[in-house]
Amino acid sequence: MSNDNKNSINSDNPLIRVQTTDWNKERLEQLKQLMPDLFTNDGQLNINELKKVVDPKSVNETERYEFRWFGKSNAKREAFTPTNATLVYDEARSVIPSKLELKELKNGQNTEKNSENSANPVNSGPDNFIIEGENLAVLKLLSQSYREQVKCIYIDPPYNTGKDFVYSDNFNQDRKEYWEDAEITENGYKIDTNAETDGRFHSNWLNMMYSRLLIARQLLKEDGVIFISIDDNEVHHLRKLCDDVFGEENFLGQVSRLTGTPTGQGTRGLVSELDYVVIYSKSDEGDFNGVEFDEEDKQIYNQTDEKGQYLTRPLRKTGGEDKREDRPSMYYPLTAPNNTEIYPVGPGGYESRWRCSLSKYKELEGDGMIEWKEINEDESLVWKPYLKFYLEGRLKQPSDLWKNMDGNKKASIDLKKLLEEKIFDFPKPVEVIKKCALISSDKNDIILDFFAGSGTTGQAITELNQEDGGNRKYILVQLPEATDEKSEAYKAGYKKISDITIERNKRVIENIINSFKSESHKSESSKSESSKSKKANDLRLKANDSSTNDLFTNDLSLTTNDSSTNDLRLKANDSSTNDLRLTTKNLGFKVFKLKKSNFPRVEYAPDPEKSEEENIEALKKYIRDKEAQLVTAFNREELMTEILIKNGFKLNYTLAKQEAFKKNEILMASDGDKETLICLDVSIADETVEYFKTHTDKKLIVLERALNTTKKWNLKHAMGDKFNAF
């Protein structure tokens, strides 16, 4: 069969449209573009030619340095294999403060549907997402729409301690207990174990991590950074694994963090008081932001002048390459305050050099950055020049030792206080994840955590945004892992870990709003009665429309600062007083759940006795028979979400009805980066077809079954690749 015929068959294969991108195929295409001579005339990779590139001498040497384990090749193949799954919006468990009264939310459930959003549930609100589902399948679904969109990834994966091991890595659609068992859906997935007696103890963990890191790498921006928390059990394997995925040249460091909770008492080894954060960038573009000085750092800035606090360091170069011959142009005399000439002289009297050229010195002197000091040297006073370094605006490079931070015990106490009972073991400190985000991302970036656990990352990003007015977005992914029926979490009503993830972040939002309301009331009570009366009309919340419930109780009302922001402010008595501010721009989150595709075609099994062409024809017949009632049998919004995700749209897509179309409901879908017109009607009117035959500037997606052969041909002929029959 010719390559052209194959391409024709693939482009006409309906199953491809409901799958995520086949990254294996794309990688082969990229290789073909770079090295077409490695492929045969019919487009197949010639393995022997590839071996010649890798090993020109064709030496059959098996002893070489590489990191291998049982199942590695299969894990890599699994990472790039498409998934037929989809995501569905869970409005009941989503928290959107700008639209809903928080008092109506209880245990992650909203008791009333939001009528404004019900027709288009994901059309507005925050760009934060909590996704309940197996993380490898979710990452595959995100890999097209969020490819190279994520600036920072933080994960805290299972540490492989020989106890519970959740991710068995076989969540395909034929795994009935994940996709179809109602009890699993409601109560959570039962965990597997990875006992040390298993001969593949380390391999199992490596396979689980390898496939997920491979696909996660594709979501990172070119300058993106990943942080992975780990302990002694697998840190050595993780480093080698990340060298394989990201390249050892992109290793940025390994943080040692004091946990505050010693472990390993009574064992042969040392008591452990550390865990680690392994850090890699996607490419050589990845770097760190500087961090602010803490109080201990500031103490060395022990001098003050009219410009502020500063410290001084000798103008003479010290350390390596400090000799005159290293930089001859930086050896020159300077005039001291007593009019003597001073040269850079090192210990023992050798000719040294200054830190800068003479022209640069004159510039620094003119800016007041040089300070002369009379120093007692060898029982005599000599003048020495010093360079000033001011504290204001100065940042420092992050180090690999993180101390003076909240430990694990404090993290547990804080979570217990937030949820009012102890229902989750070993949460990570919020402060740790805040620091990861601060040193690696900017205020508008996306942060991803696909081992979300109790949802610490969501809390960290929400609080950071409140602290500095940022608009960071987060995506959390958590398996609906069942909690132990004997656990406090289960007794408290949390049947799945993902329930805890959602509830924690809901309460974080409630606390932020309640704290703001409390401070606002204090400010109110401090005003005079006349001032209260005068400003009563100014202090109100301008809702989007009169039918939407206010976020705040009736005795507190606020005014929107201006039309360009979503900050809510309580105006102070005079302009010199700082405003109380609640940043609502990205406060809240939407919940999505992983589920089986809405399209029955994904269950079709090809007949191995038939040719590829025959199987595709059989598949088309299967679709006609099984998907005839698709729109009426399935939730329309779920169908819309699946089609847009499979076409590379992000989860923050918006929909706008196009009123110009009278015979069909045509919507404009946009996610800020891409847009398309889409119609889910069961039949496309002749009038609509005629319009698109002459208006070919926009993309159009329709259901395949909505068109007869003639209409489909006409639209395809007129619009080309801008037309997609799904």
Secondary structure, DSSP 8 states (H G I E B T S, - for coil): --HHHHHHHHHT-GGGGGS---HHHHHHHHHHHH-GGGB-TTS-B-HHHHHHHH-TT------------TTHHHHHHHHTS----EEEEEEEEEE-TTTS-GGGEETTEESS--HHHHTSTTSSS-S-EEEES-HHHHHHHHHHHTTTTEEEEEE------SSEE---S---TT-HHHHT-HHHHHH-B--EE--TTSTTHHHHHHHHHHHHHHHHHHHEEEEEEEEEEE-TTTHHHHHHHHHHHH-GGGEEEEEEEEEEEEE-TTSSS--EEEEEEEEEESSTT-----B---HHHHTT--EEETTEEEEEEESB--STT-BTTTSGGG---EE-TTS-EE--B-GGG-BB-BSS-HHHHHHHHHTT-EEEEEEEETTEEEEEEEEEEESTT--B---SEE-SS--HHHHHHHHHHHHTS---SS---HHHHHHHHHHH--TT-EEEESS-TTTHHHHHHHHHHHHH----EEEEEE--BB--TTSHHHHTT--BHHHHHHHHHHHHHHHHHHHHHHHHHHHHHTS-HHHHHHTTTTS----SSTTS--SS-TT---EES-TT--EEEE--SSTTS--EEEE-TT-SEEEEEEE--S-GGGG----TTS-HHHHHHHHHHHHHHHSTTHHHHS-HHHHHHHHHHHTT--TT-EEEE-TT-SSS--EEEE-SS-EEEEE--SS--HHHHHHHHH--SS-EEE-GGG--HHHHHHHHHHHGGGEEE-
